[in-house]
Amino acid sequence: MKRRDFLQLVGRAGGAGAVYQTMTAMGVLHRPLNEPLDLTGNGKGKKVLILGAGLAGMSAAYELRKLGYDCKILEARGRPGGRCHSIRRGTVETETDGATQTCNFDPGLYFNAGPMRVPADHLTTLNYCKEFDLALEAFLNVNENAYYHTADPKFQSLGGGKLRHREAKADMFGYTDELMAKATSEGALDKELSKDDRDALMQFFGSDGWLGPPIQPKTTDDLNKPRTGVYGPNMRRGFSVLPGGGDNPGKLSTPVDRHTLFQSKVFFGFGYEQYIDFQMTMLQLAGGTDRLAYAFSERLGKVITYSAPIQEIRNDGSGVRVVYKGAGGAAREEKADFCICTIPFSVLKSISNDFTAPAKAAIDKIGSQYAVTGKMGMQFKRRFWEEDDRIFGGVTLTDQAMTQIVYPSTGFQSKKGVLTGYYNYDQQAEEFAKLSPQDRIKRALAEGSKIHPQYDAEFESGISVAWHKTPYSLGGWANWSDEQRKNEYALLLKPQGATYFCGEHMSYVGSWMAGAFESSHETLKQLHARASSG
Ligand SMILES: Cc1cc2nc3c(=O)[nH]c(=O)nc-3n(C[C@H](O)[C@H](O)[C@H](O)COP(=O)(O)OP(=O)(O)OC[C@H]3O[C@@H](n4cnc5c(N)ncnc54)[C@H](O)[C@@H]3O)c2cc1C
């Protein structure tokens, strides 16, 4: 029987839903890759010790308990979530050098010190949000009204060194398309392309670059005038005087001159929003990303023991034995059939264990190259970025060490707001991290006020997190080279005795919450198969 006839039969019997399911099963339709975990069988009578109550550890316990496993999580911190951490009034942050800050934001305001956005493809993250009935909002990763900024003194005549994303993109693409159209019409691509393809490409340059005579539109027809191959004011770039009622058609803004534009290198940030994981639509958890962590911890209750830092991990016969610091500082011991260790390698490398020498060396190597990254939440008494600059969400990128400002994607037009005053990496993050928390604020204000002069007058309070100086994280996320994926990664994907390594670091979705979930699910498949066979 032909496939089409078979599907018609299924359709007659079961309707459109049955056809869809059958087509999916036949591989005719694309199936999303990371689907909810679907393990069957029974784990009753088996005990699993989970080290760390981050998203990887808690999702592991949550799923294992569905199968009847006896689970216990030991967590060093006094809260769940690990890096999935949102800061609110009263949150205390203490760094490895003892520097301590207490958040002073107004009640109701918060700052996502770790994860803030969820790509639409991260189905494991979205599936858990759905399972726990957590509300999602759009995270506006792209906003054409936000700025690209340079602090280079040579370009301060360029609107104080800043251009709106739309202006920078319109001008860069416009001038580039104009040059390409010129070169193409002068025969530069005659050898490469047929006449038909050149004609098609010329049309593309015209629409991509908004090429045309520099017109001031008076009617809709003006906007649709034929394009002549010249870049000028246009409806992509926008207005210097907004159109209004009566006889005000508005005034289109004037492009920056080509030489200044090219030299300003304002295009440095164009790639940011094109990266697959940063493309819109992105989502965020309403009320703070840590809602997801607390949704797990509320369901797990007493399964989690807090303030219980692991000090030693030993394979013990066919199982595992773990030593941790219990209440009052006394060493305590816990035994189990299996262990899922979600402690980041940056921390695990200093914990006593009896893993093989190659495994220890691999953990040490990867644990020593975690991302250096930092973020600051800043509360302002007025949402000047909305009121004065008409920026509702999105990201301003700058060539200063602060790297970026992330505007809140929620609470529009309310009185106060918290924005991400900096979010930086590597050398730039180190520059901020080595300062005292107060000096970080001073620097964030100094750099930020070059973009928004309102900063000094409107600032109320700020709090920063240097992730590589944060106990029990000691870094933002694991970095792997391709070579290390082949060697160290492959080695650590296998358990050491009864101990499995799990977490964002053991995934190809590193630095994302989805990495923690994907790794957790892969670990559970392995562990459950082994437990079921023994
Ligand atoms: C700055 C930043 C921005 C990010 N942005 C995003 C984003 O926008 N979107 C996104 O999806 N993801 C983002 N991520 C990534 C995401 O936060 C992580 O991938 C994910 O939370 C990792 O979860 P995990 O369970 O693997 O690790 P962790 O959250 O680190 O959990 C490990 C747990 O182990 C505990 N632990 C450590 N040492 C010990 C010990 N000795 N004894 C007992 N317990 C211990 C820790 O306290 C922690 O609770 C971001 C991360 C950072 C740092």
The ligand as a Tripos MOL2 file, in Angstrom:
@<TRIPOS>MOLECULE
LIG
   53    58     1     0     0
SMALL
NO_CHARGES

@<TRIPOS>ATOM
      1 C1         25.3920   35.0530   34.0860 C.3       1 LIG1
      2 C2         24.5940   33.8920   33.5690 C.ar      1 LIG1
      3 C3         23.6030   34.1090   32.6330 C.ar      1 LIG1
      4 C4         22.8500   33.0390   32.1490 C.ar      1 LIG1
      5 N1         21.8290   33.2930   31.2740 N.ar      1 LIG1
      6 C5         21.0190   32.2920   30.8820 C.ar      1 LIG1
      7 C6         19.8400   32.5710   30.1420 C.ar      1 LIG1
      8 O1         19.5320   33.7220   29.8410 O.2       1 LIG1
      9 N2         19.0470   31.5260   29.7910 N.ar      1 LIG1
     10 C7         19.3280   30.2360   30.1480 C.ar      1 LIG1
     11 O2         18.5620   29.3310   29.8010 O.2       1 LIG1
     12 N3         20.4410   29.9510   30.8740 N.ar      1 LIG1
     13 C8         21.2800   30.9480   31.2580 C.ar      1 LIG1
     14 N4         22.3600   30.6810   32.0550 N.ar      1 LIG1
     15 C9         22.7550   29.2800   32.3030 C.3       1 LIG1
     16 C10        21.9690   28.5820   33.4110 C.3       1 LIG1
     17 O3         21.8520   29.3990   34.5290 O.3       1 LIG1
     18 C11        22.7260   27.3150   33.7980 C.3       1 LIG1
     19 O4         23.0740   26.5720   32.6400 O.3       1 LIG1
     20 C12        21.9260   26.3970   34.7050 C.3       1 LIG1
     21 O5         21.2520   27.1150   35.7060 O.3       1 LIG1
     22 C13        22.8950   25.3870   35.3170 C.3       1 LIG1
     23 O6         22.2110   24.4770   36.1420 O.3       1 LIG1
     24 P1         23.0050   23.2840   36.8150 P.3       1 LIG1
     25 O7         22.0460   22.5740   37.6630 O.co2     1 LIG1
     26 O8         23.7430   22.5280   35.7760 O.co2     1 LIG1
     27 O9         24.1520   23.9810   37.6950 O.3       1 LIG1
     28 P2         24.0180   24.8950   39.0000 P.3       1 LIG1
     29 O10        22.8720   25.8010   38.8820 O.co2     1 LIG1
     30 O11        25.3460   25.5150   39.2120 O.co2     1 LIG1
     31 O12        23.7080   23.8450   40.1450 O.3       1 LIG1
     32 C14        24.7230   23.1760   40.8370 C.3       1 LIG1
     33 C15        24.3570   23.1570   42.2980 C.3       1 LIG1
     34 O13        25.4070   22.5070   43.0120 O.3       1 LIG1
     35 C16        25.5740   23.1840   44.2330 C.3       1 LIG1
     36 N5         26.9100   22.9040   44.7840 N.ar      1 LIG1
     37 C17        28.1010   23.4120   44.3960 C.ar      1 LIG1
     38 N6         29.0790   22.9410   45.1690 N.ar      1 LIG1
     39 C18        28.5090   22.1030   46.0460 C.ar      1 LIG1
     40 C19        29.0050   21.3020   47.1070 C.ar      1 LIG1
     41 N7         30.2990   21.2750   47.4460 N.pl3     1 LIG1
     42 N8         28.1160   20.5710   47.8170 N.ar      1 LIG1
     43 C20        26.7860   20.5720   47.5150 C.ar      1 LIG1
     44 N9         26.2750   21.3120   46.5390 N.ar      1 LIG1
     45 C21        27.1240   22.0730   45.8020 C.ar      1 LIG1
     46 C22        25.3880   24.6320   43.8720 C.3       1 LIG1
     47 O14        25.1190   25.4270   45.0070 O.3       1 LIG1
     48 C23        24.2260   24.5520   42.8960 C.3       1 LIG1
     49 O15        22.9890   24.6890   43.5430 O.3       1 LIG1
     50 C24        23.1210   31.7230   32.5860 C.ar      1 LIG1
     51 C25        24.1280   31.5010   33.5370 C.ar      1 LIG1
     52 C26        24.8480   32.5750   34.0300 C.ar      1 LIG1
     53 C27        25.9060   32.3280   35.0690 C.3       1 LIG1
@<TRIPOS>BOND
     1     1     2 1
     2     2     3 ar
     3     2    52 ar
     4     3     4 ar
     5     4     5 ar
     6     4    50 ar
     7     5     6 ar
     8     6     7 ar
     9     6    13 1
    10     7     8 2
    11     7     9 ar
    12     9    10 ar
    13    10    11 2
    14    10    12 ar
    15    12    13 ar
    16    13    14 ar
    17    14    15 1
    18    14    50 ar
    19    15    16 1
    20    16    17 1
    21    16    18 1
    22    18    19 1
    23    18    20 1
    24    20    21 1
    25    20    22 1
    26    22    23 1
    27    23    24 1
    28    24    25 2
    29    24    26 1
    30    24    27 1
    31    27    28 1
    32    28    29 2
    33    28    30 1
    34    28    31 1
    35    31    32 1
    36    32    33 1
    37    33    34 1
    38    33    48 1
    39    34    35 1
    40    35    36 1
    41    35    46 1
    42    36    37 ar
    43    36    45 ar
    44    37    38 ar
    45    38    39 ar
    46    39    40 ar
    47    39    45 ar
    48    40    41 1
    49    40    42 ar
    50    42    43 ar
    51    43    44 ar
    52    44    45 ar
    53    46    47 1
    54    46    48 1
    55    48    49 1
    56    50    51 ar
    57    51    52 ar
    58    52    53 1
@<TRIPOS>SUBSTRUCTURE
     1 LIG1         1 GROUP 0 **** ****
